[in-house]
Amino acid sequence: MRSHSRNSFIISALAALIGVGLFVYTYMMIRGTVTEAAYLRGDLAAALNEQTAVYGAEKTLTGSTAELATIDSYFVTSDGSVAFISYLESLGRKAGADLSIQNINVVAGAPADFKDTLSVQLTITGTWDAVVQTLALLEQVPYHLNVASLDMSRQDTTVGKKTVIRWQAAAIVEVLKVR
Amino acid sequence: MLFAAALIGIGLLVAPYALVQGQISELNAAIKSATTGVNGGKLGDIQGALSAAKARITALAPDQVMVVTDVLSRLIADKPSGITISGISYQRKDVTTVAVNLQGKGVSREAIQQFEQNLKQEKSFAGVDVPVSDFAKASDIDFSLSFTASGQ
């Protein structure tokens, strides 16, 4: 009888211990899950902020299409070299000078770059005013154009009793060209 | 009794546990949805477009050199009577400086000196120099002149 009571007590104590242990384990598991949920809420807030920023940037980019197109227009397009050369020649005619293209050379940019440099050797012949006006038009073209070098020389010729003063300018102009 | 109480306690905790697990699933789904749109192409596209725009804007940054027509107009403005220019060369050295050489004829040493002085007074011109040997003749002097010009 005493032995039976003792066994019952031990079994009850063990059951109580297991029960409490299971309760504590379950409680800790829930606590961990709640903590994880709190972190996930933080991650979600960060992800939503990032999403908002990205959509904002996308909206700005979409709204800047005209500005981006304007930026692109300052470069010679990948297939626009011929049109650009013709355009340069037209500037000479506009200023009353003779502009002729001597050589065109593509100076490759870095491999990862989006652009090359188009180096154009040209000569301009005419009166001082016509040559200078052509140079002014060249410097104001709606491209990113630089005059890299220029050699101007006066060339006097005598026609009858009159001396005709003409100038010749040999220039190298550089313009950026999209690949 | 205690075991039974613990089992009841566990039973009571199961419901909130299931609730929190459900929330975690919802949160994970929401995070996945928020990041899929961003990481799945949009962000890359936007970064690419911004990088391209930045590269183009950087490439278009204006140089600080003095342009040809500015150099020519100042030469003409500074040229005194008695000086005839027969040749001008303009060579870009870097993004701020150009080297200018000029050949001409002066009726006298004084005219050439005056021209030199006028050019020296230009703030954007530096190192204006006429070789002394050019002053050997007293009149109808062929001379050369060199200087560097930098952006305003």
Chai-1 contact restraints between the chains, C-beta under 6 A:
chainA,res_idxA,chainB,res_idxB,connection_type,confidence,min_distance_angstrom,max_distance_angstrom,comment,restraint_id
A,A15,B,F3,contact,1.0,0.0,6.0,A-B,restraint_1
A,A16,B,L2,contact,1.0,0.0,6.0,A-B,restraint_2
A,A16,B,F3,contact,1.0,0.0,6.0,A-B,restraint_3
A,G19,B,L2,contact,1.0,0.0,6.0,A-B,restraint_4
A,G19,B,F3,contact,1.0,0.0,6.0,A-B,restraint_5
A,G19,B,A6,contact,1.0,0.0,6.0,A-B,restraint_6
A,V20,B,A6,contact,1.0,0.0,6.0,A-B,restraint_7
A,L22,B,I10,contact,1.0,0.0,6.0,A-B,restraint_8
A,F23,B,A6,contact,1.0,0.0,6.0,A-B,restraint_9
A,F23,B,G9,contact,1.0,0.0,6.0,A-B,restraint_10
A,F23,B,I10,contact,1.0,0.0,6.0,A-B,restraint_11
A,T26,B,I10,contact,1.0,0.0,6.0,A-B,restraint_12
A,T26,B,L13,contact,1.0,0.0,6.0,A-B,restraint_13
A,I30,B,L13,contact,1.0,0.0,6.0,A-B,restraint_14
A,I30,B,Y17,contact,1.0,0.0,6.0,A-B,restraint_15
A,T33,B,V20,contact,1.0,0.0,6.0,A-B,restraint_16
A,V34,B,V20,contact,1.0,0.0,6.0,A-B,restraint_17
A,A37,B,V20,contact,1.0,0.0,6.0,A-B,restraint_18
A,A37,B,Q23,contact,1.0,0.0,6.0,A-B,restraint_19
A,A37,B,I24,contact,1.0,0.0,6.0,A-B,restraint_20
A,L40,B,L27,contact,1.0,0.0,6.0,A-B,restraint_21
A,D43,B,I31,contact,1.0,0.0,6.0,A-B,restraint_22
A,L44,B,L27,contact,1.0,0.0,6.0,A-B,restraint_23
A,L44,B,A30,contact,1.0,0.0,6.0,A-B,restraint_24
A,L44,B,I31,contact,1.0,0.0,6.0,A-B,restraint_25
A,A47,B,I31,contact,1.0,0.0,6.0,A-B,restraint_26
A,A47,B,A34,contact,1.0,0.0,6.0,A-B,restraint_27
A,A47,B,T35,contact,1.0,0.0,6.0,A-B,restraint_28
A,L48,B,A34,contact,1.0,0.0,6.0,A-B,restraint_29
A,E50,B,V38,contact,1.0,0.0,6.0,A-B,restraint_30
A,Q51,B,A34,contact,1.0,0.0,6.0,A-B,restraint_31
A,Q51,B,V38,contact,1.0,0.0,6.0,A-B,restraint_32
A,V54,B,V38,contact,1.0,0.0,6.0,A-B,restraint_33
A,V54,B,K42,contact,1.0,0.0,6.0,A-B,restraint_34
A,V54,B,L43,contact,1.0,0.0,6.0,A-B,restraint_35
A,A57,B,I46,contact,1.0,0.0,6.0,A-B,restraint_36
A,E58,B,I46,contact,1.0,0.0,6.0,A-B,restraint_37
A,L61,B,A49,contact,1.0,0.0,6.0,A-B,restraint_38
A,L68,B,A53,contact,1.0,0.0,6.0,A-B,restraint_39
A,I71,B,R56,contact,1.0,0.0,6.0,A-B,restraint_40
A,Y74,B,L60,contact,1.0,0.0,6.0,A-B,restraint_41
A,F114,B,A55,contact,1.0,0.0,6.0,A-B,restraint_42
A,V132,B,L72,contact,1.0,0.0,6.0,A-B,restraint_43
A,L135,B,V68,contact,1.0,0.0,6.0,A-B,restraint_44
A,L135,B,T69,contact,1.0,0.0,6.0,A-B,restraint_45
A,A136,B,T69,contact,1.0,0.0,6.0,A-B,restraint_46
A,E139,B,V67,contact,1.0,0.0,6.0,A-B,restraint_47
A,E139,B,T69,contact,1.0,0.0,6.0,A-B,restraint_48
A,H144,B,L60,contact,1.0,0.0,6.0,A-B,restraint_49
A,V147,B,V68,contact,1.0,0.0,6.0,A-B,restraint_50
A,A148,B,R92,contact,1.0,0.0,6.0,A-B,restraint_51
A,S149,B,Q91,contact,1.0,0.0,6.0,A-B,restraint_52
A,L150,B,V68,contact,1.0,0.0,6.0,A-B,restraint_53
A,L150,B,Y90,contact,1.0,0.0,6.0,A-B,restraint_54
A,D151,B,S89,contact,1.0,0.0,6.0,A-B,restraint_55
A,M152,B,I88,contact,1.0,0.0,6.0,A-B,restraint_56
A,S153,B,G87,contact,1.0,0.0,6.0,A-B,restraint_57
A,R154,B,S86,contact,1.0,0.0,6.0,A-B,restraint_58
A,L176,B,A59,contact,1.0,0.0,6.0,A-B,restraint_59
